[in-house]
């Protein structure tokens, strides 16, 4: 059975991994789950694969033989903004994590803490979740809290809302921050599931961001939501 998205389209995946056994294991699990998978072992091969069209999902390692996965993530986000991007890497240092999220990754999994069911993880990603390894999530929380504690600025005043988000958009943004899927947000707010992506695109445009993590960060900075 072919895996399909909420709109019925076939979910295509570009898997970029230079370690052959890891690539085979991931591709086998994804194909068996019904995904359409193309694989690449280098940055150059990944770029060539994109000539055939944008995948629904990009799963990429960061350390590649001919370059860095960050370059690919940046290019994907600029060329194909609707593609979901998840990093699968052994690199868990601050620079790698923050760089990947900043340029457009919406998920980040460490190879030493890999989920047993990668197919379900990809399904969650497409549904609007941001799969992140537990140690990465804790690191991001500590970093955000540390930045707030070390700030020399005075205590926050009234909500700024310089982006002029509507109350409905703020509600949706709160749902994104809590990790709800688009379907769950729609159910909680009494909306049609098909309208949520449109609201999210408006939120991104107003906040001048490109990913869920960037939107949540900016909303917290402006005092629009509290985590």
Buried (B, 14 or more C-beta within 10 A) or exposed (E): EEBBBBEEEEBBBBBBBBBEEBBEBBBEBBBEBBBBBBBBBBBEBBBEBBEEEBBBBBBBBBEBEEBBBBBBBBBBBEEBEEBBBBBBBEBBEEEBBEBBBBBBBBBBBBBEEBEEEBBEBBBBBBBBBBBBBEEBBEBBEEEBEEEEEEEEEEEEEEEEBEBEBEEEBBBBBBBBBEBBBBEBBBEBBEBEBEBBBEBBEBBBEBBEBBBBBBBBBBBBBBEBBEE
